[in-house]
Amino acid sequence: MHSIRSIRVRCGLALLAAAAAVVACSSHSVTGPTTRDNAALILHFDSLMHASSGDRPAIYGEIAQALADGAPVGTGTITVNGATTHAHVVALSVVGFSGVAVFDSVYVLGAWRGDGSDTAIVFLQSGSTVTALSALDTATAENFGGTASVALGALGVRCKAFTAPSSIENPILIQCNLQPSVDSFSIVLGGGTGPTVTLPQQKVSGVRVEIEEPPPPC
């Protein structure tokens, strides 16, 4: 099954250093969203996934999955308690099919600062449910109950998928296309007592993937 956690919730991240340099420099070396560094970033986040614990492996895994599916890396902003920081952003709209029928869909947006080891967050929206997996400095958490606005644009050209390690799940893709959107997310961490993390409304260059899976057992 695809690693998107909201689908599961509905039923009940010498090689590392090189890739980190790619991430740290990418916001200064590109003029727009690109998949140029996806192969190196997938390996980077896979390494982080194996070197971390708690909620961090899930965060890094979701970002690596989006990169493997061909999501371009763009730049954007997030705020933590009102303080704005620039971040790398990837986005993925997943539609699951059983035969010709849609059984579920989820929108995933991942954002990270620097090499992702100290600040990374993944927002997931499925229907009216919003979930956030966050790693801010040493604190990690999974939180529910945020708000989101995702306005998907027209489909573009076909995506290019990337090879990923076996630890990154590779679903059977029916089709993948570039798809821009205008997004905003907001959630209060710590069960409502922690910092407020937002993605202010901004344009995001993402992809839409259609995958073939059996419907969930629930």
C-alpha positions in Angstrom: 0.0 0.0 0.0 1.2 3.5 -0.7 2.8 5.2 2.3 0.3 8.1 2.6 -0.7 8.1 6.2 -4.1 9.8 5.9 -5.4 6.8 3.9 -4.4 4.6 6.8 -5.8 7.0 9.4 -9.1 6.9 7.6 -9.2 3.2 8.5 -8.4 3.2 12.3 13.9 10.7 5.3 30.1 10.7 2.5 26.3 10.3 0.5 24.3 12.1 3.2 26.7 15.0 3.3 26.7 15.4 -0.4 22.9 15.3 -0.6 22.6 17.7 2.3 24.7 20.2 0.4 22.3 19.9 -2.6 19.4 20.7 -0.3 21.1 23.6 1.4 22.1 25.2 -1.8 19.1 24.5 -4.0 17.1 27.6 -3.0 19.9 29.8 -4.3 20.7 27.8 -7.4 17.3 27.4 -9.1 14.9 30.0 -10.5 11.8 27.8 -10.3 10.5 24.3 -9.3 12.6 21.6 -10.7 13.2 17.8 -10.4 17.0 18.2 -11.2 18.0 17.1 -7.7 15.3 14.6 -6.9 17.5 11.5 -7.2 20.0 12.9 -4.7 17.3 14.2 -2.4 15.5 10.8 -2.3 18.7 9.1 -1.1 19.3 12.0 1.4 15.8 11.6 3.0 16.1 7.8 2.9 19.3 8.2 4.9 17.6 10.6 7.4 14.7 8.1 7.7 17.0 5.3 8.8 19.1 7.6 11.1 16.1 8.9 13.0 13.3 7.7 15.3 9.9 8.8 16.5 7.8 10.7 14.0 10.8 11.7 11.9 11.0 8.5 9.7 7.4 9.0 8.6 8.0 12.7 7.7 11.2 11.9 5.7 9.5 8.9 4.1 6.5 11.0 2.8 8.9 13.6 1.4 11.0 10.9 -0.3 7.9 9.3 -1.7 6.7 12.6 -3.3 10.2 13.1 -4.8 10.2 9.6 -6.2 6.8 10.1 -7.8 8.3 13.1 -9.7 7.2 16.1 -7.6 9.3 19.1 -8.4 11.1 20.9 -5.6 10.0 24.5 -5.2 10.5 27.2 -2.6 7.9 28.8 -0.3 7.4 30.1 3.2 6.1 28.6 6.4 5.5 30.4 9.7 6.0 29.1 13.3 4.2 31.2 15.8 4.2 34.1 13.3 7.9 33.9 12.5 8.4 33.4 8.8 11.0 31.0 7.4 11.9 30.1 3.8 11.5 26.4 3.0 11.8 23.8 0.2 8.3 22.5 -0.8 7.0 19.4 -2.6 3.4 18.6 -3.2 1.6 15.4 -4.2 -2.1 14.7 -4.9 -2.8 11.0 -4.8 -5.9 9.4 -6.2 -6.4 5.7 -5.5 -8.4 3.6 -7.9 -9.9 0.1 -7.5 -10.7 -0.8 -11.1 -12.3 2.3 -12.5 -13.7 3.5 -9.2 -12.0 6.1 -6.9 -11.9 4.8 -3.4 -9.8 7.5 -1.7 -7.7 10.6 -2.3 -5.2 12.6 -0.3 -3.2 15.7 -0.8 0.3 15.8 0.7 2.6 18.9 1.1 6.1 18.6 2.5 8.2 21.5 3.6 11.7 21.6 5.1 14.5 24.0 5.9 18.2 23.4 5.2 18.8 19.7 5.0 15.6 18.8 6.8 17.2 17.5 9.9 16.0 20.2 12.3 12.8 21.6 10.6 10.5 19.5 8.5 6.7 19.3 8.3 4.2 17.3 6.2 0.6 18.4 5.9 -1.9 15.8 4.7 -5.5 16.6 3.7 -8.1 13.8 3.1 -11.6 15.1 2.8 -12.2 17.3 5.8 -9.4 15.7 7.8 -6.1 17.6 8.1 -3.0 15.9 9.7 0.5 17.3 10.3 3.7 15.4 11.0 6.2 17.9 12.3 9.8 18.0 13.4 10.9 21.3 14.9 14.3 21.3 16.4 14.1 18.3 18.9 10.3 18.2 19.1 8.3 15.9 16.9 4.6 15.3 16.8 1.6 14.0 14.9 -1.3 16.4 15.1 -4.9 16.4 13.8 -7.5 19.1 13.4 -5.9 21.7 11.3 -7.4 23.7 8.5 -6.5 23.6 4.8 -7.4 25.2 1.5 -6.2 23.5 -1.6 -7.3 24.8 -5.0 -6.0 22.4 -7.7 -5.1 23.7 -11.1 -5.2 22.1 -14.6 -3.2 19.0 -15.3 0.1 19.5 -17.1 2.7 17.3 -18.8 3.4 13.7 -17.7 5.7 13.3 -14.6 9.0 11.5 -14.6 9.3 9.0 -11.8 12.6 8.3 -10.0 14.1 5.1 -8.7 14.0 4.9 -4.9 15.5 2.5 -2.3 13.3 -0.5 -1.3 12.5 1.3 2.0 10.6 3.9 0.0 7.3 2.3 -1.2 6.7 2.4 -4.9 3.0 2.1 -5.8 1.8 1.0 -9.1 1.2 4.3 -11.0 -1.6 4.5 -13.5 -0.7 8.0 -14.5 1.2 11.0 -13.2 0.9 14.6 -14.3 2.3 18.0 -13.1 -0.5 20.0 -11.4 -0.1 23.4 -9.8 -2.3 24.5 -6.9 -2.8 27.4 -4.5 -2.5 26.1 -0.9 -2.8 27.2 2.7 -2.5 25.1 5.8 -2.6 25.9 9.5 -2.4 23.7 12.6 -1.6 24.1 16.3 0.9 21.5 17.5 1.0 19.8 20.8 -2.7 18.9 20.9 -3.6 22.6 20.7 -1.0 23.8 23.3 2.1 24.1 21.1 3.2 26.5 18.4 1.0 27.4 15.4 2.5 26.3 12.1 1.1 27.7 8.9 1.7 27.6 5.2 0.4 31.0 4.1 -1.5 31.0 0.9 0.9 30.5 -2.0 1.2 28.8 -5.3 2.7 25.4 -5.3 4.0 23.3 -8.2 3.0 19.7 -7.5 2.0 16.5 -9.2 -1.1 14.3 -9.4 -0.6 10.6 -9.3 -3.2 7.9 -9.9 -2.4 4.6 -8.3 -4.0 1.2 -8.5 -4.8 -0.4 -5.2 -7.5 -2.6 -3.7 -10.0 -0.7 -1.5 -9.1 -0.6 2.2 -10.5 -3.4 4.4 -12.6 -1.1 6.6 
